[in-house]
């Protein structure tokens, strides 16, 4: 079986789609599937070579925010794939779905579309974005769709084969890495610096709790287009000594940071199933998340974390942070989260489900 995975942004940028595509591809390769990952050139990825997995970066290096490069990539990827003979096309949302659909029509190839973090159900995003998402995700027929959010299964959809396949986390790797808790109470978020992640309101919330809890600090791991705006906000609120933008961190270094912090928070406007949430639980961290996407099914208030009802209101976010910090059983919540994921959320199980869906798609 030969599969073309199409994704328009790649490492060193790190997001849920990139991590999922890489982790699933590595495990499919062990089953004998030949995987070509076709993407843009976003710079050196530092990924180790894996047998049966080839990465093709089309075009010259471009920024992840370069929309012209994203559009031209669709043309380049069409030419690249059309000349080859793949058994299955596996695009990751959003724009690669168009190219895959055209090839599906012309060459009669099955298309399995992966959908992560749609804003269709969110009241906090613009109507134009929602319209585009509805067309790509709900109005165009594919052979099958994969979603990381149980909310997506409830939407009216022309596609009949829509499969919920959760992300995974490598617990074996997490268990090998040690971390010592920081002396200051440290709140961690791991996210792209993008408006979707609502980091401005998180920072404003932190400013409100700064004097309500003992000597806290906020670590933000990630990079993205909002970096300069967030830097300016941190300076404006006089939080330079308390809020740190750490940039892109991965591997053992990131695991060590997870294990050294005290509380994880993700105040996003919308989500699918955040891999960072699973990683936080893998480090036995208590969590605070927005009541959106699959988070609302995974996180139970005061059992394994807390949910934010109004993530647009810094005061609401601040109140939940204070409530969490004052909970004498806070560490127990992180352990409960770990127990939830340890047997259910691993990449091997997720890859097996993708493999089964591929076989089913070929037989249809």
ChimeraX attribute file (.defattr): number of C-alpha atoms within 10 A of each C-alpha:
attribute: neighborCount
match mode: 1-to-1
recipient: residues
	/A:1	14
	/A:2	16
	/A:3	21
	/A:4	22
	/A:5	24
	/A:6	27
	/A:7	25
	/A:8	25
	/A:9	23
	/A:10	25
	/A:11	19
	/A:12	17
	/A:13	19
	/A:14	19
	/A:15	19
	/A:16	17
	/A:17	20
	/A:18	17
	/A:19	17
	/A:20	21
	/A:21	19
	/A:22	17
	/A:23	18
	/A:24	20
	/A:25	25
	/A:26	21
	/A:27	20
	/A:28	21
	/A:29	18
	/A:30	13
	/A:31	14
	/A:32	12
	/A:33	17
	/A:34	21
	/A:35	23
	/A:36	20
	/A:37	22
	/A:38	23
	/A:39	24
	/A:40	29
	/A:41	23
	/A:42	20
	/A:43	16
	/A:44	11
	/A:45	12
	/A:46	8
	/A:47	10
	/A:48	6
	/A:49	10
	/A:50	13
	/A:51	12
	/A:52	17
	/A:53	20
	/A:54	15
	/A:55	16
	/A:56	15
	/A:57	19
	/A:58	18
	/A:59	15
	/A:60	10
	/A:61	13
	/A:62	16
	/A:63	14
	/A:64	19
	/A:65	11
	/A:66	9
	/A:67	11
	/A:68	9
	/A:69	18
	/A:70	20
	/A:71	13
	/A:72	13
	/A:73	24
	/A:74	23
	/A:75	12
	/A:76	17
	/A:77	23
	/A:78	16
	/A:79	13
	/A:80	13
	/A:81	17
	/A:82	15
	/A:83	8
	/A:84	9
	/A:85	12
	/A:86	18
	/A:87	17
	/A:88	24
	/A:89	26
	/A:90	26
	/A:91	27
	/A:92	24
	/A:93	21
	/A:94	18
	/A:95	19
	/A:96	25
	/A:97	25
	/A:98	16
	/A:99	20
	/A:100	30
	/A:101	24
	/A:102	14
	/A:103	19
	/A:104	17
	/A:105	11
	/A:106	10
	/A:107	12
	/A:108	12
	/A:109	20
	/A:110	24
	/A:111	27
	/A:112	26
	/A:113	27
	/A:114	25
	/A:115	20
	/A:116	22
	/A:117	21
	/A:118	23
	/A:119	22
	/A:120	20
	/A:121	14
	/A:122	14
	/A:123	11
	/A:124	13
	/A:125	15
	/A:126	11
	/A:127	12
	/A:128	9
	/A:129	12
	/A:130	17
	/A:131	12
	/A:132	15
	/A:133	18
	/A:134	18
	/A:135	10
	/A:136	20
	/A:137	24
	/A:138	16
	/A:139	14
	/A:140	14
	/A:141	16
	/A:142	22
	/A:143	23
	/A:144	20
	/A:145	22
	/A:146	23
	/A:147	22
	/A:148	24
	/A:149	26
	/A:150	19
	/A:151	17
	/A:152	25
	/A:153	14
	/A:154	8
	/A:155	12
	/A:156	11
	/A:157	16
	/A:158	12
	/A:159	15
	/A:160	12
	/A:161	15
	/A:162	19
	/A:163	19
	/A:164	17
	/A:165	21
	/A:166	24
	/A:167	25
	/A:168	23
	/A:169	24
	/A:170	16
	/A:171	20
	/A:172	9
	/A:173	12
	/A:174	20
	/A:175	11
	/A:176	9
	/A:177	15
	/A:178	14
	/A:179	14
	/A:180	11
	/A:181	14
	/A:182	13
	/A:183	10
	/A:184	14
	/A:185	18
	/A:186	21
	/A:187	23
	/A:188	25
	/A:189	25
	/A:190	27
	/A:191	27
	/A:192	24
	/A:193	23
	/A:194	17
	/A:195	14
	/A:196	17
	/A:197	21
	/A:198	19
	/A:199	22
	/A:200	20
	/A:201	19
	/A:202	24
	/A:203	22
	/A:204	19
	/A:205	21
	/A:206	25
	/A:207	21
	/A:208	17
	/A:209	21
	/A:210	17
	/A:211	10
	/A:212	15
	/A:213	13
	/A:214	11
	/A:215	13
	/A:216	18
	/A:217	19
	/A:218	26
	/A:219	19
	/A:220	21
	/A:221	20
	/A:222	21
	/A:223	20
	/A:224	17
	/A:225	13
	/A:226	15
	/A:227	16
	/A:228	11
	/A:229	12
	/A:230	17
	/A:231	15
	/A:232	12
	/A:233	16
	/A:234	21
	/A:235	13
	/A:236	10
	/A:237	11
	/A:238	12
	/A:239	19
	/A:240	14
	/A:241	10
	/A:242	17
	/A:243	22
	/A:244	16
	/A:245	17
	/A:246	12
	/A:247	17
	/A:248	17
	/A:249	16
	/A:250	14
	/A:251	10
	/A:252	14
	/A:253	11
	/A:254	17
	/A:255	22
	/A:256	18
	/A:257	22
	/A:258	30
	/A:259	22
	/A:260	21
	/A:261	26
	/A:262	23
	/A:263	26
	/A:264	27
	/A:265	28
	/A:266	25
	/A:267	28
	/A:268	24
	/A:269	22
	/A:270	25
	/A:271	24
	/A:272	22
	/A:273	25
	/A:274	25
	/A:275	20
	/A:276	19
	/A:277	25
	/A:278	26
	/A:279	23
	/A:280	26
	/A:281	28
	/A:282	28
	/A:283	26
	/A:284	25
	/A:285	31
	/A:286	30
	/A:287	30
	/A:288	27
	/A:289	25
	/A:290	24
	/A:291	22
	/A:292	25
	/A:293	26
	/A:294	21
	/A:295	22
	/A:296	19
	/A:297	13
	/A:298	18
	/A:299	21
	/A:300	14
	/A:301	14
	/A:302	18
	/A:303	16
	/A:304	25
	/A:305	26
	/A:306	23
	/A:307	23
	/A:308	24
	/A:309	15
	/A:310	14
	/A:311	25
	/A:312	17
	/A:313	14
	/A:314	20
	/A:315	19
	/A:316	14
	/A:317	28
	/A:318	24
	/A:319	16
	/A:320	19
	/A:321	24
	/A:322	16
	/A:323	13
	/A:324	21
	/A:325	20
	/A:326	11
	/A:327	12
	/A:328	9
	/A:329	13
	/A:330	21
	/A:331	18
	/A:332	18
	/A:333	24
	/A:334	25
	/A:335	18
	/A:336	17
	/A:337	26
	/A:338	22
	/A:339	15
	/A:340	17
	/A:341	18
	/A:342	16
	/A:343	10
	/A:344	14
	/A:345	19
	/A:346	17
	/A:347	20
	/A:348	18
	/A:349	18
	/A:350	20
	/A:351	24
	/A:352	16
	/A:353	16
	/A:354	19
	/A:355	17
	/A:356	10
	/A:357	20
	/A:358	22
	/A:359	12
	/A:360	12
	/A:361	18
	/A:362	14
	/A:363	8
	/A:364	7
